[in-house]
Structure formats: structure tokens, C-alpha cells
Amino acid sequence: QVHLVESGGGLVQPGGSLRLSCAASGSGFRMYAMGWYRQAPGNQREWVASITSGGSTHYKDSVKGRFTISRSNAENTVYLQMNSLQFEDTGVYYCHAENSSGSLHWGQGTQVTVSS
């Protein structure tokens, strides 16, 4: 069982940066593929970025070159560095964990608001 807690959200101006963190408790973190999703008001939750247990990364096209996902297995934490933030990046950001056995876990979310 993995419990996920996100932090680092907030209010930022367009062009600004934020770094989200997702701390995982429980065993087996290093075996989980980790991801970030977001949900804007009135929209469905969408995938943003993911990192495999081996460290391979993948990004939604609209965030490529601006967002960086990384993980620290020593700290049981996954990060999302977000630069050059845009209005469209506003939403609740959720951390997601999935292992090869199909075990899925979600965090409670952290709000990111890009506004001038």
C-alpha cells in the first residue's frame, strides 16, 4: 500500500515557476511508475507527465520543454518542476503511482493557479 501526499502548489504569475512534490509512504516506491495529472475546472483529469521505475520520462506535448519530472527513490519522492507557466496550466495537480501488478494510488491533489 502506498500513500501519496502532494505539496508545492500555489498562485504564480504567467511565466513563473513552481516545484511540486509528491511524498510516498509505504513500501516498494522504487517499483512504481509515477505520474502527474491535472484537472482544470469543468474539465476531465488529464495526464501531464510520468516517470518509470527505471527513470524514463514522458510528457504531454503542451508541457514539453517547460516541465520536468524526476524522482528520488532514496527520499520516496517524485517532483514536477514547472517553468514558464501559462494560464492553461491552472488546475489541481494529482500524483499517481502504479506498479506492474496493477496497484494504483492517487494523492489528494494540490492547487496550481496561474494568474496575473
C-alpha positions in Angstrom: 0.0 0.0 0.0 1.3 3.5 -0.9 0.0 6.7 0.4 0.8 9.9 -1.6 0.8 13.5 -0.4 1.4 16.3 -2.8 2.7 19.8 -1.9 4.2 22.8 -3.6 1.1 24.3 -5.3 0.2 27.9 -5.2 -0.5 31.1 -7.0 2.0 32.2 -9.7 2.1 34.8 -12.4 2.4 33.7 -16.1 6.0 32.9 -16.9 6.7 31.9 -13.3 7.8 28.6 -11.8 6.6 26.1 -9.2 8.0 22.8 -8.0 5.5 20.2 -6.9 6.5 17.3 -4.7 4.8 14.0 -4.0 5.9 12.2 -0.9 5.1 8.5 -0.8 4.8 6.4 2.3 4.7 2.6 2.3 6.9 0.0 0.7 8.1 -0.6 -2.8 8.2 3.0 -4.0 11.1 2.3 -6.4 9.0 -0.3 -8.2 6.2 2.1 -9.0 5.8 4.2 -12.2 4.9 7.7 -11.0 2.9 10.3 -12.8 1.4 13.7 -12.5 -2.2 14.5 -13.7 -4.1 17.7 -13.6 -7.8 18.7 -13.6 -9.0 22.2 -14.6 -12.5 23.4 -13.5 -15.1 21.8 -15.8 -12.5 19.5 -17.5 -11.6 15.9 -17.1 -8.4 14.9 -15.4 -5.6 14.7 -17.9 -2.2 13.1 -17.8 0.8 15.6 -17.7 4.0 13.6 -17.2 5.3 10.3 -16.0 8.5 8.6 -15.0 9.0 4.8 -15.0 10.7 2.8 -12.3 13.8 2.8 -14.5 13.7 6.6 -14.8 12.3 7.1 -18.3 10.2 10.2 -18.7 7.3 11.1 -20.8 5.4 14.4 -21.2 2.2 15.8 -22.6 3.1 17.7 -25.7 1.9 21.1 -24.3 4.3 20.9 -21.4 7.4 19.5 -23.2 10.4 21.8 -22.6 8.7 23.5 -19.7 8.0 20.8 -17.2 10.5 18.2 -15.8 9.5 15.2 -13.8 12.1 13.5 -11.6 12.2 11.0 -8.7 14.3 10.3 -5.7 14.0 6.7 -4.6 16.1 7.5 -1.5 13.5 10.1 -0.4 10.4 8.2 -1.8 9.5 11.4 -3.6 8.6 12.4 -7.1 8.9 16.0 -8.3 7.4 18.2 -11.1 9.4 21.3 -11.9 7.2 23.6 -13.8 8.7 26.6 -15.6 7.2 29.2 -18.0 3.8 28.6 -16.5 0.8 29.6 -18.6 -2.9 30.3 -17.7 -3.8 26.9 -19.2 -1.6 25.2 -16.6 -4.1 26.1 -13.9 -5.7 23.2 -12.1 -5.5 20.7 -9.3 -2.4 18.5 -9.8 -2.5 14.9 -8.7 0.2 12.5 -8.1 -0.3 8.9 -9.3 1.5 5.7 -8.6 1.2 2.4 -10.5 3.1 -0.9 -10.3 3.4 -3.9 -12.6 0.7 -5.7 -10.5 -1.8 -3.1 -11.4 -1.9 -1.4 -8.0 -3.0 2.2 -8.4 -2.8 5.1 -5.9 -3.7 8.8 -6.1 -2.8 11.7 -3.9 -5.3 14.3 -2.7 -4.1 17.0 -5.1 -2.5 20.4 -4.9 -3.9 23.6 -6.5 -1.9 25.4 -9.1 -3.2 28.8 -10.2 -1.6 30.8 -12.9 -2.9 34.4 -12.8 -1.8 37.9 -13.3 
